[in-house]
Amino acid sequence: MTARSALSDTHVTHARYGMIGAVSVVHMLNDMMQSVIVTIYPLLKDEFTLSFVQIGLVTLTFQMTASLLQPLVGIVTDKRPLPYSLPVGMCFTLVGLLLLSVAPTYGLLLVAVALIGCGSATFHPESSRVARMASGGRYGFAQSLFQIGGNLGQAMGPFFAAMIVLKLGRQSASWFGLVAVLSIVILLQVSRWYQQRVADRGGRHAAAGPPRFPRAVVRRTVGILLLLIFSKFFYLASFSSYYEFYLMHRFGLSAHAAANLLAVFLFAVAAGTLLGGPLGDRIGRKRVIWFSILGCAPFALMLPWVGLGWTVALSVVIGLVLASAFPAIIVYAQDMLTHRIGMVSGLFYGFSFGLGGIGAAVLGLLADRAGIDFVYHVCAFLPLIGLLAAFLPDVRPPHDEPIAAPDGAVDVAR
């Protein structure tokens, strides 16, 4: 089939960068608001005389709500489009933040963080769907741009939350409600565009249709992808939670110097996230997944045995290479299950979010019992799970979805 005849069989769509940028900005704001929970832990511990177990329960309540509800939200919206669920979900976050700032009892604190978790659970699967709908066929690029917003929010959130809440007190957390209001205003515009797209499709999602692959193939592939997500986020948890302690213990660095090197690593992660999606659009998602998970294994295995300079250099390479996997994995799964975009997005975002918390707890226990150095010796083998990528089928976008060509036209003949 020639490019011209292919174009006559499908509609031409162009990327809506405004919509992709909008959900990316709200992703940044959403993750920034979530950081308030962790930042006020010292205040909560003193004000309510909480034990560390009770602090852990606050974290568990938020993470379990945000993780478990995401695939359920995706399943519901796959069956029935709900464009305005995005601003409605952000209203849950707004109420949760306001309650968090004034909650008089521990029980209401748990209710507040659960409401924030509900808002996050609604936002991620549906906004990921919007990014795909607005991509004009550049699915990987759209997911990378969407995810980089979350990376920026995670990096900026603790700084702003500490500057405001820790200085002014728990009640000042209500000021972050203004961020939620701004997010709601942006999402109302996104929802109007989303609703129009659904109306143009006769009330169905653009990607709705029959399954593309047999159930056995789907189950095996999703299982492999979840194992790859496990290896990625467990290894990243060793850096995000314990890299500073590792540098201070092994090389005698100050807390300030170690924090700066952690920032260098997080910057590499952000860069890898931004590169992974567009690279998958060009060379194929499976190749990026294979390279990003397994490709960092040699560097991970070297890391515990080298000096400070090489440790910093290897951490940058590891962050850059490993982070490129997630947008490729998300789009790969969406390409396989185009009739379950919301469920797939919710499953992988929820699973990755939960693994971050579980990984931090498990690795903390390991560090207490065997030492921080041992954590990095063990985690160095996690990227070898990337060998499972060899069993992934070659999944490409369906032919009835437009693929943006480099010149801005649409190429469906691949």
N, C-alpha and C positions, 0 to 999 in steps of 0.2 A: 504494500500500500504506500503510495507516495504521500509526502507531507501535505500537498494540496488536497488530495482526495480525503485524507484523514481529517483535515480541518473542516471539510464540508459535512462530515458526519458528527461533529460535536460543536458545542458552543465555545466561543472564545471568551475567556475571562482574564482580567488583569489583576495583579496583586493590589489589594487595598491596604497600603502601608499605614494609612491613618488608623484603621481598625487594629492591625497588628501592633502598632505602637501604643494604642490605647490600652489594650489588654496587658501589654508588657509594663506600662507605667503603673497600672493598678496592681499587677503582680508585685512590683517593687513596693508599693504602698502597703499591700496586704502583708507581705513578709516583714516589713518594717514594724507594723502594728503588732505582729505576733511576738516580736522581740521584747515588748513591754513585759510579758509574763515572766521571762527569765530574769530580766533586769531587776524587777522588784522583789526577787526572792529574799535578799537580805532584810528588806523592810517587812515582808510578811513574816519571816522567821521571828523577828523581834516583837512585832506588834501582836501576833497571835501565839507566841511561844511555841512554834511548830518544831517538831522533830525532823530529822532528815528523811525519815520514812514518809511523813506527811508532805514534805516538799516534793519528794519523788512521786507521790500520789497526784499532786497538782500537774506535774509533767505528764504522767500517765493518762490522766483524764483528758488533757488537751490532745495529746498525740493519738490516743485511741479513737477519740471522737473524729479528729481530722482524717485519720487513716481509714477507719472502717466505713465511714459514711461516703467517702469519695466514689468507690465503685457502685454503691447503691444509687447515688445521685445520677451517675452515668447510665445505669440500667434504665432508670425511670425516664430520663430525657432522650434516650435512644428510641423509646417506644412512643413518646409524645413530646414534641419540642416545647420547651418552656423558656422562651427568650428572656423573659423578665425575672427568671430565677437568679440571674447574676446580681442585680441591685437588691433583690429581696435577701439573698444570702449575705450581702454586705451589711444589711440592716441588723442581722444577727450579730455580726462583729461589732457594730456600733453599740448595740445594747450590752453586749458582753464587756466592752471596754468601760462603759459608764458604770456598770455594776461592779466591775473590778475595782474601780476607784473609790467606791463607798461601801462595799460589802462589809457588814458588821460581824459576820460569823464565817467560820471556815467552810461550812456547808455551802453558803452563798458564793464563796470564792470558787469552789468547784463548779458551781452552776455557771459562773461568769466565764471561766476558761472553757467550759464545754460549749457555750454559745459562740465563743471566738472560734473554736474548732469546727462548729457547724458552718460558720461563714466561710472558713477556709475550704471545707469539704465541698461546698457548693461552687466555689469560685474556680478551683483548678480544672475539673473535667470539662466544664462548659466553656471556660475561656480558652482551653486548649483546642476545643472544637472550633471556636470562633477563629483562632489563629489559622487553622487548617482551611476553613471556609474562605478566609481572606487572602490566602497565600497565592492564588493564581497559578497553582501547580508547584510552587517552590516550597514544598512542605517542610523540608529540613530547615531552610532558612527561616521560615515563620516560627517553627518550634524553638530554634536557637534564640531568636530575638525575644520570644515570649519568656524563655527560661532565664535569659540574662537579666531580666527585670527582677526575678526572684533572687538571683545572686547578689545584685546590688542592694536589694532590700535587706538581705541577711547581713551584709557587710555594714550598711549604714545604720541599721536599726539599733544595735546596742549603744552606739555612740550618742544618738539623739535621745534614746530612752534614758541613758545614764545622765546626760546633761540636764534633762528636764525632771524626770521622776525622782532620781536619787537626790537631787538638790532641793526640790520643792515638796517632796512627799508623795505618798500614794495617791492622794486626791488629784494631783496634777496629771495622772494618767488619763483623766477625762479630756485633756487637751488633744490627745490623739484621736478623740472622736471627730475632730475637724478633718483629720486625714480620712476617716471613714466616710464622712459626708462628701468630701471631694471625690472619693472613689465611687460613691453612689451616683453622683452627677455624671461622671465619665461613663459608668456602666449603663446608665439610662440611654445615652447616645448609642452605645454599642448594641444594646438590646433592640433599639428601633431598627437599626440596620439588620440585625439578626432576624427579627420578625419579618422584615420585608423579603429577605432571602428565602425564608421558609414559605412565605405566601407565594412567591414566584414559583416554588417547587410544588405547589398544590398541598401545602400543609405537611410536607415530609422533609426530612433532612436531605441535603444534597447527596450525601454518601449512602442513603438508604438503599437497600437492595439485598439480594440473596447472598448467602455465604459463598466465598470464593474458593475455599479449601475444605477438604473433609475434616470432620471433627477430630479424628485421631491425629492428623497433622497439626491442627491448631493447638490441641492440648499439649503435644510434645514440644512444639515451638514455644508456646507461652511458658511452659515449664523451664525450658532452657534460658529464655530471656529473664525470668525471675531469678534464676541462679546467677546469671551474669550481673543483674542488679544487686543481688546480695554481695557478690565479691566486690563490686565497685563501692557501694555505700558503707560496707563494713570497713573497707580499707580507708575510705575518706574520713570515717568517724575517728580513726586512729590519729589523723592529722588535726581535724577540727577541734577535737577535745583534748588531745594529749601531746601534740607536737611541741608546744611551748615547754611542757614539763620535760620532754625528752631532750630538747636542746639545753635546758638549764642543768639537767642531771648529767648528761654525757659530756658537754663542752663547757660547763660552768658559766653560761651566759646569764646576764641579768634578765629580769622579767621584761624590762622595756625592750631589750634587744631581741629577745625571743618573740615578743608580740609583733615586732616589726617583720621578722622573718616569716611568721605565720601570715601576715598580710601579703607578703610576696607570694606565698603559696596560694592564697585565696585569689589573688589577681590572676595567677596562672590558670586556676580552675575556671574563672570567669572567661578568660580568653579561649580556653578549650571548649567551653560550652557554646561560645559564639561561633567557633569554627566548625564544630562537629556537624551541625545541620546542613550548611551549604556544601560541605565536603561530601556528605552523603548524597545530596542532590546530583553531584557531578560524577562520582565514582561508584555509587551504589551504597545502600545502607549496610549490607552485610559486610562489605570490606572495611567500613569504618568501625563497625562493632568488633570485628576480628582484630583489627589493628589496635584499637584503643584499649581493649581489655587485656589481651595477651601481649600487646606490644610494650606495655609498661612493666611486664614481669622481670626482664633483666635488670632494669633500673631499681625496681623494688627489692630484688634479691641482693643488690649491691649496697643499698642504702645503709643497713646496720653496720657495715664493715669499713666505712670510709670516714675521712676527717670532715671538719666543719665546712670547708669550701665546697667539697664534692657533695656533702649532704644538702646544702642549699641548692646547688645546681641540679642534682638529681630530683629534689622535691619539685622544682619548677617543671622539669620534663614530665614527671609523674602526674602532676596536677593538670598540665596542658593536655597530655595524651589521654589520661583516664576520663577527664570530664567531657571529652568529645563524644563519649559513648551514649550518654543519656538522650540527647535529642535524636540521635540516629535510632536508638531502641524504640523510643516513643513512636516515631514516624513509621518505622518498620512494622510495629504491631498494628498501627492504624491502617497501613496499606493491606495487611493481611485480613483485618476485620473491619472493612469499611462500613458494614452494617451495625457495628457496635463501637463507634468512635468514642462515645461518652464513657462506656464501661471500661474500654481499654485504657483511656486516659486516666480515669479515676483509679483503676487497679494499680497502674504503674506509679502514678504520683503518690497514692496512698501507701503503697508498699515501700517505696523509697523513703518516704517521710518517716514511717514507722521504724524502718531499719536503722535510720540515723540515731534514734533514741535508744533502741535496743542495743545497737552496736556500742554506743558510748557506755551503757551500763555494763555490758559483758566485758568489754575491754578494761573498764575501770576495775572490775573485780579481779581480772587477770593481772593487772598492774599491781594491785594491792598484795596479791599472793606471790607473784613471781618477779616483780620488778618491771619498770617502764621499758627497759631495753628488751626484755623478753617479748613484750607486746609487738615490737617492730620486727623481731625475728620471726614470729608466728605470722603476722599479717603480710610479710613479704611473699608468702606462698599463695595468697588469695587470688592475685591476677592470673595464676595458672588455670583457674577455672575457665578462663577465656578459651581454652582448648575446645570447650563445648560448642563454640561458635561454628566449628567445622560441620556440625550437624544441622545448622539452620538452612532451610530451603531458600532459594533465590526468589524473594518477594519484591514485586515492583508495583507501582500505582496501577489501578485498573485503567483500561484503555478509554473508558468513558469519562475519566477525569482529566482535565486539561493539564498539560505539563508546560510550564513557561520556558521558552527557548531563550538563549542568551540575548538575542536582539529584541526581546520584548514580545515576540510573536508566541504562538503556542504550538508545541510539537507533541503530537500524540503518536507518532510512528516509531515508538521504541518499546 
